[in-house]
């Protein structure tokens, strides 16, 4: 039997990063040992998304994942080096002692075979319960990647926490 895998499916514009960070905080209060990363955004992308960062849930370390492209830049520019460093933290969590792995989202980079795609695969194959988020327009790429071996969760804190805690109550 494979490890539990769930994805929060959400619409474009939904504040998924805030929800993922809130869920991680609540699970920590339940003494769940977390590994993986959640994203924090410190602006609304009006300045080129210069303040996107991933927090390593195991250590609290912050990895900047966006480049400041200057005042005239439009859109976000992902910092590959920051993302790679965060990927290393996810890999360490998989090898460490955690109860649940959270990888903030399966997005455009992961759909293209980059980003944290390898870490999502490694986490799933490790036997750890894994939680991520998938925007509705990425569901096709997600399904190609994982097949049918996942549970769809609504973007609601109670449902997500319920799934996570039920995974931890299942016998190994």
Secondary structure as UniProt FT lines:
FT   STRAND          5..10
FT   TURN            12..13
FT   HELIX           16..29
FT   TURN            30..31
FT   STRAND          34..41
FT   TURN            46..47
FT   TURN            50..51
FT   STRAND          52..56
FT   TURN            57..59
FT   STRAND          62..64
FT   TURN            71..72
FT   HELIX           80..95
FT   STRAND          100..106
FT   HELIX           108..111
FT   TURN            112..113
FT   TURN            115..116
FT   HELIX           117..125
FT   TURN            126..127
FT   STRAND          129..135
FT   HELIX           136..138
FT   HELIX           139..146
FT   TURN            147..148
FT   STRAND          151..153
FT   HELIX           157..169
//
